[in-house]
Amino acid sequence: MNKDLQVLLALANSDRDFFDFANEYSLDASLSEQEQHVLAKETLRVLSEDPEYATQINSLAASPVTSKSIGIDVAVVVAITFLLRTHVKIERNEDGKWNVLVEHKPADDSLLEALLNRVTSILKP
């Protein structure tokens, strides 16, 4: 597992609410190793724009990282949606299907826009 992916999962796991979120929103997603790495790297770049996240990311990147596994490819998508939870809304509709709504201000940041478009395409059935 590459370092960006380890840092992403460790960052998500460091939040006490992540385990419950991951259990509630487990998703069917099959990602190649390359897709996982790209998504992890892009997410960390977006999150690094926030000074609090940047400090955590730098700290995690500088030390050995271990994380609990909930199924790596699913964990990547769930971790990203969790860490960007102010940007992605996931709801189960009355039929039991998942609805994904990306909520964000008009994207000035092409990296964030590209990341959110990629996550949305993965999550759509």
N, C-alpha and C positions, 0 to 999 in steps of 0.2 A: 504494500500500500504506500503510495507516495506521501511525502511530507505535507503537502497542501490538503490532501484528503484527511490525513490524521489530525491536522490542526482544525479543519472544519468540524469534524465529528467531535473532537475534544471540546471545542468551543460550544457546540450545541449541548453536549453532555454536561457542561459546567453549569448550565442553567437548570435549576431544580424542577422547572416545569416541563423540560424536554421529554423525559421518560413518559409522562402521562400523554403528552401531545403525540409522541411517536406511536404509542399503543392505540390511541384513538384514531389516528390518521394514517395507519399503515396503508401503503399504496402498492398496486401492481405496477412495477416499472422495471424494465430490463435495460440496463445501460452497459455499454462496453466500458472497459477499463479506461480507454481514452476519454470517453464522454464524462466519466466520473471525475477524472483529473481536470478536464477543462472546466467543468461546472464548479468544482471546488476552488480552483484558481480564480475564476471570475468572481465568485461570491466573496472570497477573501479580499480581492481588490476593491469591490464595492463597499464591503464592511469596513475596510481600513480607512475609508474617508471619515468615519466617525472616530474621534479621538479615543473614546473608551474602548471600542472594539480594537482599534489599532494597537493599543497597549497590550491587550489580552493576546492578540494574534502574534505580536512580536515576542511576547513572553513564551507562548506555546511553541512558536517556531524555533526558539533558541534552546529548547529543552526536549528530552525524549518524551514522546507523546504515546499514551495508551488510551484506547477508548473502548467502551462497551460496544459490541456489535449487535445490531438488530437486523442483519442482512445488509451487506454493504451497499448495493445499488439502491435499494429502497431507503436505506439510511441517508444516503446523499441527498436524494430528493426531499425527504422529510426534514432533514437538517436545514437545507436551504430554505424551504418554505417556513420553517420555524424561525430561523434567524432573520428572515425578511418579512416576518409576520405583519409588519405594518404595511407591507406592499402586496401581500398575497392573501386572499380570503378563500378558505376551503370550507364548503358546507355540503352536508348530505341532504338531498332533496327528499320529498315524500316517497318517491319510488325507490329510495335507497341508493341512488346514484350520486356520485360526487360532482358538485359544481365548483369550478375554479374561477375566481374573479381576481384579476390583477388590479389593485387599487394603488395608484400613485399619481403624483402631479405630473403634468406634461414632462416627459423625460428630456432634460437638458443633457443628461449624461448618457452617451450612446452605449457605454459598457453596461449600465444598469438596464437600459431598454433591451439590449441584446440578451442579457441574462434572464430577464423576466419573460421575454418571448420564448426563449429556449425552455424554461421551466414550465410555462403554460402549455407548450406543445407536448411535453412529456406527460403532463398530467391529464390532458384531454383524452377521453376514451377513443 
